[in-house]
Amino acid sequence: MRIEHFDDIIDRIRYQDRAGFCGPTDSGKTRAMAEVLKHFDDVLLTSPKRKWDWELQPIDDPKAWERQQKRFSRRAYDLKELDRELNAVAREDSGDPVVFLPERMADRRLHHAVLDTPYRIALERGNTMTATDELYYHANGSNFESAAPWLYYTITGGRSDGVGSMYCFQRPVWVPKVALSETQHLIVFFLEEQDDRDTIDARAGKERGGKSPIDWETLRNEDHTFVYVTRRFVSEPLTLDLEKEAA
């Protein structure tokens, strides 16, 4: 396998796959996920942070720029609006992505249920790429099946329904182990905590007592630099060109 550019990773991610983007705030993980998502139709993205930005850049052709802005403009702030936007996408057969930005709720159980609803819809709908900009807001390692059952079903069995999933997270030790084990594509930026690095090392195939297959030192020293990890494969460090990827 040769991974020399970010586009090589985009080419490897299929519609029904699971992809994780891991790193601290401002590392570039959210921008990386957005860039991958732009290549898919029928994206249903949940933003618990309520700050999603597609980072679109103007293009020379005014009509093409207008079409691009329209395509990435669909947003919903409650379940009624979400239903309306998804119905419009289906009616127009546009494949436009829909971003769901629900209000935060003091009742965490209810908030989890609202965050989980798009995953139920996606499984019923089929042929959908789901995403979230913070996996930990949905569930942690101890409550995955109870707090986010539809997300759990999506990650563990969504392939049979034509449903894939992408998710950002800051710390691997905070997220459900099954989510990591089911992830086929990992984009990993530098992780400050040793237990987080150990978790990713194990996922990357590090032998007990052996050397890490990840060049953590380069990731530490170079901004927006990451490695691509699959089963028993780790790329050399690559740098995300934020200006290029936003174009």
N, C-alpha and C positions, 0 to 999 in steps of 0.2 A: 504494500500500500504506500502510495506517495501523497503526502499532504504538504503542499508548498505554499498554498494561498487559501484565504478564507473561502473563496469560491469553490475550492475542492471539497470543503466540508458541506457547503450548501448542496452540491451535486450528490452527496452521499445520503442525505436525509430524505427518506421517503414519506409518503402521505400518512402511513399508519404507524410510523416510528415514534419512539419516545426520546426526547433530547433534553438534557439538563445544562443550565448555564450557571456556573458557580463562581462566586467571588464577592468581595466586599463592595460597599457603596462606592460608586464612581470608578469601578474597575473597568467597565465597558460591557458587562454581561448583558444588561438590558438592551443596549444598542445592538449587540451581537444577535440576540434573539429576535429583535425587531427586523433586522436585515434578513434573517432566514425566513421569518413569517411572510415577508413581502413577496416571496416566491410561491406562495400557496393561495389557492382559492378557498373560500368557505372557512375562514379563520374565525373562531369564537374565543376572544381573549378576555379574561377577567383580570381587573386591576384592583386588588385590595388596597394598593397605595393611592389610587385615584389620581395618578399623575402621568398617565401614559401619553407618550408623544412619538409619532411615527418618524420624526426627524426628516420630513420631506424637504428636498431642495428644489428650487425653481429650475425648470428646464426651458430650453430656447423656444420650443414650439408652444405657443400660447394655448392651442386647443388640447394638446397632449397634457400640458400642465393642469389645465382645468379638469380634464378627465381624471388625472391622478389625484388631485385634491378631492374630487367628488368620491372616488373609490375609497379613500381612506378617511372619510368624514363621519362614518356611521358610529354613533355612540348611544348608549342607554344608561340611565341612572337609576332605574328600578326595573322590576321584573315585567311590568306592563310595557314599558318602553322597549325592553329587550325582545319581547314577543312581537311587538310591532316592527322592529327593525329586521328581525329574522324573517318574518312573513314577507316584508318588502323585498329582501334579497331573493327569497324563493320565487316570488311572483315575477320578478324581473330577470331571474336566472342570471344574476350578475356575478355571483361569487364574491361579492364585496366582503371584506372583513368587518366584524362587529366588535366593538370594545364595550365591555360592561364595567361600569364604575359605581358600584353600590355604596350607599352611605355606610359609615361605620356605626355599629350598634353596641350599646352597653351590654345587652344580653348576648353573650358570646355564642351560646348555643344557637340562637336564632341567626346571628351573623354567619356562623358556619353553614347553616342550612341555606341561606341566601347565596353565599359564595359557591356552594356545591350545585345549585340548580342548573347553571349552564352545562355542567357535565352530564346531568340527566338528559337535558335537551339534546346535547350532542349525540348521545348514545341512541336516543329515539330518532334523531334526524339522520344519523349515519353520514359517512363521507365528510367528516369535519375535522379540522385541525384545531384542537383546543390549546389554550395557553394561559399561564398566569405569571404575573411579574413578581410574585413572592409566594413560594410554595408553603413556607412556614405559617403564613396567615391562615391557611386552610386546615392544617393538621400538623402534629408533631409525631415523634416516634412512638408515643404511647397511646395515641387516640385516632390513628388514621382511619380505620374502618368505621368507627362510630361518629367521628366529627365530619368526615368527608367520604361517605360511602360511594358516591357516584364518581368522584375523582379516583378513588381506589379501584373501582370497576374499570374506569377508563385506562388507567395505567397498567393494570394487570390483565385486562381482557378486551380492550378497545379495538385491537387489530381485527377481530372477527366482525366488527360492525363498521369497519372502515374509518375508525376514529384514532387519530394520533394525539400526542400531547407534548407540549414544551413547557418548561418551567424554570424560573430563576430562583436561586436561593443563595444566602450568604454563608451559611455554615452547614456543612454536611452532617455534623453530629446532631443538628436540630431536626433534620427531616427524617421521615420514615425510611427504615432500611429497605423495605420492599420497593420504594420509589427509586432508590439508587440501584438496587439489583436489577430492576427492569429497564433501566435507562440504557439505551443502545449507543447514544452519542453524548459525550460529556465535553463541554468546553470549560476549561478550568483556568481561572486567573490565580494570582498569588493569594494564599491563605495564611493569615497571621498566626493562628493558633496551631500548635503541634498536633493536637488530637484531630483537627480537621484535615491536616496534611496526611496524617496516618490513615484516616478513613479513605481518602482518595487514593493513597498509595496502595492500599489493600485492593481497592476496586480496579486499579491499573495492573495488578498482578505482582506486586512486590512480594518476594519470598521472605519468610521469617528470618530476620537478622541480615537480610541482603540490602543492597543499595537501592535507593528509590529510583524508579524508572523515569521520574519527572525531574526536570532541571529547575528545582525550586529557586535556586540562587538567581538565575536569569529572570524568572518571573518576579522576584522581589525587587530587582534593580531596574527593570525596564517597564515603564507605564504602559497599560493597556496590552500587555503581553500575556499570552495564554498557550495552553497545550490542548490538543484534541485527543481524547481518550476513548477507546473502545475496548472490547475484551482482548487483553493481551497485546494491545498496541497503544503506543504513546508517540505523538508527533514531536518533532523538534519545536521549540518555542516559536510562536508566530505573533506578530504585532498587528492589532486591529487598527487600521487606518480610519479614524473616526470621520474625517472629512470625506474620504472616498466612499465609505459605507453609507454615509448620509445622502450621497448623491443619487 
